[in-house]
Amino acid sequence: MSESEGAVISELGARASAQSAPNAREAVRALRPSQIREVANAGFGVPDVLPFWFGESNQVTPQFIRDAASRALADGATFYTHNLGVAPLREALAAYVGKLHGATRPAEIAVTSAGVNALMLATQLVAGAGDRVVAVTPLWPNLVEIPKILGATVETVALTYGADGWTLDLDRLLAALTPGTRMLMVNSPNNPTGWVMTREQQQAVLDRCRQLGIWLVADEVYERLYYGNDATVAPSFLDLANRDERVIAVNSFSKAWLMTGWRLGWIVAPERLMEDLAKLVEYNTSCAPSFVQMAGIAAVKDGEQFTRSLVADLRASRDYLVTALQRIPGIDVRAPAGAMYLFFRLPGADRSLELCKALVRESALGLAPGSAFGPEGEGFVRWCYACDTARLDAGVARLRAFMEAHPASSHATGHRG
Ligand SMILES: Cc1ncc(COP(=O)(O)O)c(C=O)c1O
């Protein structure tokens, strides 16, 4: 091809792309928008709406943590920090993780801009275009969509719902972990179901991942919100794995210390990954905000008593709401072992998105539709119970009134029949 022919072709190519519609990449356009947001957006402007749709408490972050941030700001903590976080926070987190899950060094900790950023970084570290990722569902949508942004394909293994609530068919999960699978995502305690993976299941999954060289990304952001026995933390892959194998644990300050708006989290990973992880942090966020990291130090060092009383309150709220909902005919609800949600069945929820929109529109009650968490979540709705009983009572009264006004099966539209 002559030089002038080449110039004509590239000119034509440039004109063609200039004339095509200005769309995002196909992988991004194919992402599912959050149905939780869809319902919440429908609720803006509805007066007096009771929002149980998001995973956060209606209480502010404890005072001692806010004070630590104020002091840090007053002291001028307004600069960039090390990509992997300030040393005192990495040290405090290593001690905290060590107490819960066995010896962990600061060099195995990376500070992130909350759990969702930690999930993105962990996935960017190990999975890319064309890789096969397996995820246990129903699941908070971000975990399933993040690998897709990077061009990976996600295969899901669904929990099943029965007399014992949500349970895992371990054999099905092990069978899905085929040679060539790049990464497994497990979120336990699970959002939305509250399901908690048992120690025995974790061991079997870890063994399989070891055997096949599969990366295990464990989303353990709800590990402290655990109601089993007298334990203060849910079973963790970190209890079983060595710190130098293919296990990356993701965690967050959002849930155990009520710090959702602060955007602070961390990763526990093999030290040999940290140099590459630091590059990814640089190109994503560069670092977590420095005064927020100072607040994180206070949370980790002085927050144990707070977390324990939070969990006691959450347990009481969970039991209170389960009892109240069980009194409503047609509702099928059980108390889950972890997290901060009830994921329950009710008539009309076979079209859960429409039901939740009708609930917010007609009764100012904000719940999340089960379908937001994958097709196996259809038929269910999610209620975050992290609030006081008066608020729960008000929500239950609204749900009961809605159900009485729309007897069986026509709930979803609120208009038919
Ligand atoms: C399962 C799960 N992982 C991670 C996160 C991330 O939380 P954050 O980004 O606030 O740390 C959430 C938030 O609700 C979650 O439910």
The ligand as an ORCA input file, in Angstrom:
! r2SCAN-3c Opt
* xyz 0 1
  C     -20.818     -7.822     50.012
  C     -20.287     -6.448     50.030
  N     -19.006     -6.245     49.730
  C     -18.467     -5.032     49.738
  C     -19.210     -3.933     50.064
  C     -18.507     -2.630     50.000
  O     -18.752     -1.717     50.962
  P     -17.886     -0.405     51.017
  O     -17.477     -0.058     49.629
  O     -18.780      0.620     51.623
  O     -16.716     -0.732     51.868
  C     -20.565     -4.067     50.376
  C     -21.423     -2.915     50.662
  O     -22.583     -2.986     50.919
  C     -21.113     -5.366     50.356
  O     -22.394     -5.581     50.640
*
